[in-house]
Amino acid sequence: MIPGLLVFYGGPDQIMGVTSGIATIVGIALMFWNKLAVACGKILNRFRPATQPEEPPVPQKGGQGPVAKSHHKRGEE
């Protein structure tokens, strides 16, 4: 056996303490998940460039645009 590898051995007594700490952190994060997600979103929005709102589509001549509506009354054609 290589003595240097003995440094990387983690027995049950060491691993249980680490996993307990990780479980505690995950449990607290899950309890406050909504507040945590909102806070992270606010921080990320500071670094994202502001986007311009899209302009609505302009109706084409002849009423064939995507927002063209029929002006006929009911019963008339």
Contacts in CASP RR format, 6 or more apart in sequence:
PFRMAT RR
TARGET T0000
AUTHOR 0000-0000-0000
METHOD contacts of the structure
MODEL  1
MIPGLLVFYGGPDQIMGVTSGIATIVGIALMFWNKLAVACGKILNRFRPA
TQPEEPPVPQKGGQGPVAKSHHKRGEE
29 36 0 8 1.000
56 67 0 8 1.000
57 65 0 8 1.000
57 66 0 8 1.000
57 67 0 8 1.000
59 65 0 8 1.000
59 66 0 8 1.000
59 67 0 8 1.000
59 68 0 8 1.000
60 68 0 8 1.000
62 68 0 8 1.000
END
